[in-house]
């Protein structure tokens, strides 16, 4: 009995510790120290998307890949050094993670307004929200106060980001391990309503699998050769209907077996996720609100706060 009591005390302390950590994030964190921050970020993101519509999806994906590796700490932004192999060259990111120069520009603009105040991790979180909203998606209040990691991990990135070949059980397990529910998984997967994927990430799905619309498979094969190494970086839209507009068409595609990635189409292989997918088709407002809620939850994954980490002057290297 005494042992059980001690266990509960330890568990309660851990839970309270998590609560304190997350409580340090606040939507008003920079309201006094950097009041122009929201305007600076939104203007820069809007300009980047006007120049290249795909950039909205790229910035959203960058935030996702940051948070799934040791938390939302800006570690994905760090360049390799002689002593550290960072996350940019991990399998999920090499030749595909992009938007770093946009974050660099935003950081330089923010440093002019309020030097040494705003973290790269927070800039990335705001940029992801603005990217979604600018291309037609929902808006939400971004909690801020994250600090930047002083290191990054190639192995953590290779192991922490679910690959496009993942089956549903693997996806659910990884999301659950980070405090994200099955509903969060389906809603966040809906972020694939914008953006493009590389041939290497959907080749197996269009050539070797049967749960894909035949006409879509043929169309994608025309720009994605069967042989590995040939055309690996050729792109195709994740949502063939509205690839630059954030809506619920992604889910309608799944019902027609028109998910581009294996992991996309997996969402329609289970009674629980099937019902969520079909619910988002019937009620786009429900998708929008669940997506916003899931983005807030994802932004709460293991932030560095207080005296942990640092506020980088340059997002690509530690101070």
C-alpha positions in Angstrom: 0.0 0.0 0.0 2.8 2.4 0.9 4.5 1.6 -2.4 1.3 2.5 -4.3 0.9 5.7 -2.3 4.5 6.7 -3.2 3.8 6.0 -6.9 0.7 8.2 -6.9 2.7 11.0 -5.2 5.4 10.7 -7.9 2.7 10.6 -10.7 0.9 13.6 -9.3 4.2 15.6 -9.1 4.9 14.7 -12.7 1.4 15.7 -13.9 1.6 19.0 -11.9 5.0 19.6 -13.4 3.6 19.2 -16.9 0.8 21.6 -16.0 3.3 24.2 -14.8 5.3 23.9 -18.0 2.4 24.3 -20.3 0.9 27.1 -18.1 4.0 29.2 -19.0 2.8 29.4 -22.6 0.4 32.3 -23.1 -1.3 33.9 -26.0 -0.2 37.3 -24.5 3.4 36.4 -23.9 4.9 39.1 -26.1 2.1 41.6 -25.8 4.3 44.1 -23.9 7.8 43.0 -25.0 7.1 42.7 -28.8 3.6 44.0 -29.6 4.3 44.2 -33.4 5.2 40.5 -33.6 1.8 39.2 -35.0 1.8 41.9 -37.8 5.5 41.3 -38.7 5.0 37.5 -39.1 1.7 37.7 -40.9 3.0 40.2 -43.5 6.1 38.1 -44.2 4.1 34.9 -44.5 1.5 36.5 -46.7 4.3 37.9 -49.0 6.0 34.5 -49.2 2.7 32.7 -50.1 1.9 35.3 -52.8 5.4 34.6 -54.3 5.0 30.9 -54.0 1.5 29.4 -53.1 3.1 26.1 -52.0 5.0 27.9 -49.2 1.9 27.8 -46.9 2.0 24.0 -46.8 5.8 24.0 -46.4 5.7 26.2 -43.3 2.8 24.1 -41.8 4.8 20.9 -42.3 8.0 22.5 -40.8 6.1 23.2 -37.6 4.7 19.6 -37.6 8.2 18.1 -38.1 9.6 20.4 -35.4 7.1 19.4 -32.7 7.3 15.7 -33.4 11.0 15.6 -32.6 11.7 16.4 -28.9 8.9 19.0 -28.8 8.3 22.4 -30.4 11.7 23.8 -29.8 12.9 25.1 -33.1 15.4 22.3 -33.4 14.5 21.6 -37.0 15.9 25.0 -38.0 19.4 24.3 -36.8 22.1 23.7 -39.5 24.5 20.8 -39.1 27.8 21.5 -37.3 31.1 19.5 -37.1 29.8 18.3 -33.7 26.1 17.9 -34.4 24.1 16.2 -37.1 20.8 18.0 -37.1 17.3 17.2 -38.3 17.5 18.8 -41.8 19.2 15.8 -43.3 17.0 13.2 -41.6 15.0 11.0 -44.0 11.7 12.8 -43.5 13.3 16.2 -44.1 16.1 15.8 -46.6 15.3 17.3 -50.0 11.7 18.1 -48.7 11.6 20.2 -45.6 11.6 23.8 -46.9 10.7 27.4 -45.9 13.8 27.9 -43.8 14.6 31.1 -45.7 11.2 32.5 -44.8 11.7 31.9 -41.1 15.2 33.5 -41.4 13.6 36.6 -43.0 10.9 36.8 -40.3 13.5 36.4 -37.6 15.6 39.2 -39.0 12.5 41.5 -39.2 11.5 40.6 -35.6 15.0 41.2 -34.4 14.8 44.8 -35.7 11.6 45.4 -33.8 12.5 43.6 -30.5 16.1 42.2 -30.4 16.7 39.1 -28.3 13.1 38.6 -27.3 11.2 36.2 -29.6 12.3 32.6 -30.1 12.5 30.9 -33.4 10.2 28.2 -32.1 7.5 30.7 -31.5 8.0 32.4 -34.9 7.5 29.0 -36.5 4.3 28.4 -34.5 2.8 31.7 -35.6 3.9 31.2 -39.2 2.2 27.8 -39.3 -1.0 29.4 -38.1 -0.9 32.3 -40.5 -0.1 30.0 -43.4 -3.2 28.0 -42.8 -5.4 31.0 -42.3 -4.1 32.9 -45.4 -4.9 30.0 -47.7 -8.5 29.7 -46.4 -8.2 27.7 -43.2 -9.2 28.4 -39.6 -7.5 30.9 -37.3 -6.6 30.2 -33.6 -4.8 31.8 -30.7 -1.2 30.7 -30.7 0.2 30.1 -27.2 3.7 31.5 -26.9 6.7 31.6 -24.6 8.7 28.7 -26.1 12.5 28.9 -26.0 14.9 27.5 -28.6 16.8 24.2 -28.3 20.6 24.3 -28.3 20.8 21.0 -30.1 19.1 18.9 -32.7 19.0 15.1 -33.3 19.2 13.3 -36.6 18.2 10.0 -35.1 15.3 11.5 -33.2 14.0 13.0 -36.5 14.4 9.7 -38.3 12.5 7.8 -35.6 10.0 10.4 -34.5 8.2 11.6 -37.6 5.8 9.0 -39.0 6.8 8.0 -42.6 4.2 8.1 -45.4 4.3 4.3 -45.5 2.9 4.1 -41.9 -0.2 1.9 -41.3 -3.0 3.2 -39.2 -1.9 1.5 -35.9 1.5 3.0 -36.2 0.1 6.5 -36.8 -2.3 6.2 -33.9 0.4 4.9 -31.6 2.8 7.8 -32.5 0.2 10.5 -32.1 -1.0 9.0 -28.8 2.5 8.9 -27.5 2.6 12.7 -27.9 -0.8 13.3 -26.2 -2.7 13.6 -29.5 -5.9 11.6 -29.9 -7.2 9.7 -32.9 -9.4 12.6 -33.8 -6.3 14.9 -33.6 -4.6 12.5 -36.0 -7.4 12.6 -38.6 -7.8 16.4 -38.3 -4.1 17.1 -38.6 -3.8 14.7 -41.5 -6.3 17.1 -43.2 -3.4 19.5 -43.4 -2.6 17.5 -46.6 -5.4 19.5 -48.2 -2.6 21.8 -49.3 0.9 21.1 -50.6 2.7 18.6 -52.7 4.6 15.3 -52.1 7.7 13.9 -53.7 7.5 10.8 -56.0 9.7 8.8 -53.6 7.0 9.2 -50.9 4.1 7.9 -53.0 5.8 5.5 -55.5 4.9 2.3 -53.7 1.3 3.4 -53.2 0.7 4.1 -56.9 2.5 1.0 -58.2 2.1 -1.7 -55.6 -1.2 -1.1 -53.8 -4.8 -1.7 -54.7 -6.6 0.8 -52.5 -6.0 3.7 -54.9 -8.2 4.9 -57.8 -6.9 3.4 -61.0 -7.0 6.7 -63.0 -5.2 8.6 -60.2 -2.5 5.9 -60.1 -2.0 6.1 -63.9 -1.8 9.8 -63.9 0.8 9.9 -61.1 2.8 7.1 -62.7 3.3 9.4 -65.8 5.5 11.7 -63.6 6.8 9.2 -61.1 8.9 6.3 -62.7 8.7 2.9 -61.1 12.5 2.7 -60.6 13.9 4.1 -57.4 16.3 7.0 -57.9 14.5 8.1 -61.1 12.3 11.2 -60.7 12.4 10.9 -56.9 11.9 14.6 -56.4 9.1 15.0 -59.0 6.1 16.5 -57.3 2.3 15.8 -57.2 -0.4 17.6 -55.3 -1.6 15.9 -52.1 -5.1 17.2 -52.8 -5.8 16.9 -56.5 -8.9 19.1 -56.3 -7.8 22.3 -54.4 -4.1 21.9 -53.7 -3.5 25.5 -52.7 -6.7 26.1 -50.8 -7.4 24.8 -47.2 -10.7 23.0 -47.2 -12.2 19.5 -46.6 -11.7 18.2 -50.1 -8.9 15.9 -48.8 -11.4 13.8 -47.0 -13.7 13.5 -50.0 -10.6 12.2 -51.9 -10.1 9.5 -49.4 -13.6 8.1 -49.9 -12.8 7.9 -53.6 -9.5 6.1 -52.9 -7.7 9.2 -54.1 -5.3 9.7 -51.2 -1.8 10.2 -52.6 0.1 8.7 -49.7 -0.3 5.3 -48.2 -0.7 6.9 -44.8 -3.5 9.2 -46.1 -5.6 6.3 -47.4 -5.0 4.3 -44.2 -7.5 6.7 -42.5 -10.3 5.0 -44.3 -9.4 1.5 -43.1 -10.9 1.5 -39.6 -14.4 2.0 -38.3 -13.3 4.8 -35.9 -11.3 6.8 -38.3 -13.8 6.2 -41.1 -16.5 7.9 -39.1 -14.3 10.9 -38.5 -13.4 11.2 -42.1 -17.0 11.0 -43.3 -18.0 13.5 -40.5 -15.5 16.1 -41.8 -17.0 15.7 -45.4 -20.5 16.4 -44.1 -19.4 19.1 -41.7 -16.4 21.2 -42.8 -16.8 23.6 -39.8 -16.2 20.6 -37.5 -13.0 19.8 -39.4 -11.9 23.5 -39.1 -12.5 23.6 -35.4 -10.9 20.2 -34.7 -7.9 21.1 -36.8 -7.4 24.4 -34.9 -7.8 22.6 -31.6 -5.3 19.9 -32.6 -2.8 22.5 -33.7 -2.9 24.1 -30.3 -2.4 20.7 -28.6 0.5 19.9 -30.9 2.1 23.3 -30.0 2.0 22.2 -26.4 4.3 19.2 -27.0 7.3 19.5 -24.6 8.1 23.2 -25.0 11.3 24.7 -23.5 10.3 27.5 -21.1 11.7 29.5 -18.3 15.5 29.3 -18.2 15.7 26.2 -20.5 17.2 26.6 -23.9 17.8 30.1 -25.3 16.5 32.8 -27.6 18.5 32.4 -30.7 19.7 35.4 -32.6 20.0 33.3 -35.8 17.6 30.4 -36.2 20.2 28.3 -38.0 22.7 28.2 -35.1 23.0 28.5 -31.4 24.2 31.7 -29.8 
